[in-house]
Amino acid sequence: MSSEAVIEAGGLGKAYQIYKSPQDRLKQMLFRNRRFFTEYWAVQNVDLRIGRGETVGIVGRNGSGKSTLLQMIAGTLHPNSGTLRVEGRVAPLLELGAGFNPEFTGRENVRLSAAILGLSNGQIEEREPAILEFAGIGDFVDQPVKTYSSGMYARLAFAVAAHVDADILIVDEILAVGDAAFTQKCMRFIHRFKEHGTILFVSHDTGSVNALCDRAIWMEGGQVRAEGKAKDISLAYQAALHGEADGKSFSLTGRRRETPRQRQDVRHEAISNSTKRNEIEVFEFDPDAPSYGAGGGRIVKVSVESPSGATSVLEGGHEVALRITAETSSPLYGPIIGFFVRDRLGQNLFGDNTFISYAHTPLDAQPGEQFEAVFRFQLPYLPEGDYSVAVALAAGSQSDHVQHHWIDDALTFRAVGGAHEKGLLGIPMHAIELTKY
């Protein structure tokens, strides 16, 4: 990432005039020296600096000002206050089909959008076949786009943006409407674009923000509430969402441990010398890791064990037991303990919880009592890298529960060696057969 800023904003703001009735709008046109409206500031006092090559996530509730901010950066809205400087060609993927003429065909809209984004007639003609192939909408390309589904709109819009040599790519929730295969194609393009371009990525999926973004900005009420590392901002945002949904006052506590304290196992050297073993070194439970919750109980211990007992070195493909101990501070009926295993980008690889197993026989925990959940499973083969385990204590059901204590990086571990190099993880196989007939 370059230190050169390609997007800079100072005191940026956008206000809309809100009228109580159509008559007030007419009065305003006739009597300009009087005010018949109230001002609504969708964005206000935003200071922003984004460097060349950065990928920045923007999170926030609906109506927090995210889309308005992006539209000003894209040039489709003009600010009412502050300064804004954008360097380079911007390819915006904002509201579905924004900039498309519904009466035009897909092919005509491709040419129109590409021209608006700065391509010459010769460039459009040269790239049109590649754009249409990327979109993959077949004969519908010569039908009016008003007949398109939401997924077809997304395909066409993304295909154009992918072929205009943009310096800045703005993606605002457009991937949420595509099918799985096309979404994966778009994500592959985004990962390639990250190597040379700047990306602003808006999503309600904090896992995607963590996976893609270097840092994140949290918008609320038209202003920047917080900005920082993607994982830290995502955690704070999730805590606020849970607090709003449950009517609780959640506290966000703890610190993120940058370098976990390593422990040496007596077998460490022997395992390290093996080229075939998937060695997984587990670090101690970090009670001070970032956490939030309503406080009806808390996680007090997390450990991973092999069948022979507690150890700091495990092996991919072997059976393990994840033990999570919780303690209540108020009565909890039907407590749920769960976990997620995440990669270094914060993507959820796998996880589970106790709800289904105990839905008909819920636990009744009184203040001061401790209880333990044990998850036994066959450990996948993991590519080399750092991983973490997020654990949580809740009460209620899968769909309607109160989050009492969520620890983001309760346990960390590091995978070294192993033959598995492709994909997010490797599944232990019961049998692999190759037969010639």
QUIFEN-V640769 format. One record per helix or strand of 3 or more residues. SS is the DSSP state (alpha for helix, beta for strand). FROM is the first residue (numbers start at 1). LEN is the number of residues. Records with the same first field share a line. If there is no record, write none. Layout:
SS->FROM-LEN ; FROM-LEN
This chain:
beta->5-14 ; 38-14 ; 55-5 ; 81-6 ; 90-4 ; 168-5 ; 198-5 ; 215-6 ; 223-7 ; 279-4 ; 297-10 ; 313-3 ; 319-10 ; 335-8 ; 348-6 ; 370-9 ; 385-12 ; 401-16
alpha->22-9 ; 66-9 ; 106-11 ; 121-15 ; 138-5 ; 145-3 ; 150-12 ; 174-4 ; 180-14 ; 206-7 ; 230-17 ; 268-5 ; 356-3
